[in-house]
Amino acid sequence: MLSQAYLEYRCPRCGYINAIARETVIDMYKEQSDACQHCQQKLEIIAANGINDQINLIVSEQEDSAK
């Protein structure tokens, strides 16, 4: 059985630690959407190249476009 690798990130709204599958962030510098598992805040996640081949996740709250 293969285990799937996950990357963790903290929700900027409530501080809850979420996880996203590493395979879903292979498109570096492309905005992706997800929701916090705790507070359901819509989040924007951007994966970026980090030091020593690590992946940095840039996470921010997604703005409502229906204002």
C-alpha positions as CSV (number, residue, x, y, z in Angstrom):
1,M,0.0,0.0,0.0
2,L,1.4,3.4,-0.9
3,S,1.0,6.2,1.6
4,Q,0.2,9.7,0.3
5,A,2.4,12.6,1.4
6,Y,0.7,15.6,2.8
7,L,1.8,19.2,3.3
8,E,0.5,21.1,6.3
9,Y,-0.6,24.7,6.4
10,R,-2.2,26.9,9.0
11,C,-5.5,28.7,8.4
12,P,-4.8,32.5,8.6
13,R,-8.3,33.0,10.1
14,C,-8.5,30.5,12.9
15,G,-5.0,28.9,13.1
16,Y,-6.2,25.4,12.5
17,I,-3.6,23.1,10.9
18,N,-4.9,21.7,7.6
19,A,-3.3,19.3,5.2
20,I,-3.2,19.1,1.4
21,A,-1.9,16.2,-0.7
22,R,1.5,16.9,-2.1
23,E,0.3,15.6,-5.5
24,T,-2.2,18.4,-5.8
25,V,0.4,21.1,-5.6
26,I,2.6,20.0,-8.5
27,D,1.6,23.2,-10.4
28,M,3.9,25.6,-8.7
29,Y,2.9,29.3,-8.5
30,K,-0.7,28.5,-9.6
31,E,-3.5,29.6,-7.3
32,Q,-5.6,26.8,-5.8
33,S,-8.7,26.9,-3.6
34,D,-9.5,24.9,-0.5
35,A,-11.5,25.4,2.6
36,C,-10.3,25.2,6.2
37,Q,-11.5,22.0,7.8
38,H,-12.3,23.8,11.1
39,C,-13.9,27.2,10.2
40,Q,-14.8,26.5,6.6
41,Q,-13.1,29.8,5.5
42,K,-12.3,29.7,1.7
43,L,-8.6,29.8,1.3
44,E,-6.2,30.6,-1.6
45,I,-3.1,28.4,-1.6
46,I,0.0,29.0,-3.8
47,A,2.9,26.5,-3.8
48,A,6.3,27.9,-4.3
49,N,9.8,26.5,-4.5
50,G,11.7,26.7,-1.2
51,I,15.2,26.2,0.0
52,N,16.7,22.7,-0.5
53,D,13.9,21.5,-2.8
54,Q,11.2,22.0,-0.2
55,I,7.8,23.4,-1.0
56,N,6.5,26.6,0.6
57,L,2.7,27.1,0.8
58,I,1.5,30.7,0.7
59,V,-2.0,30.7,2.2
60,S,-4.5,33.6,2.4
61,E,-8.2,34.1,2.9
62,Q,-10.1,34.1,-0.4
63,E,-12.0,37.3,-0.9
64,D,-15.7,37.1,-1.8
65,S,-16.3,38.3,-5.3
66,A,-20.0,38.9,-4.7
67,K,-19.6,42.1,-2.7
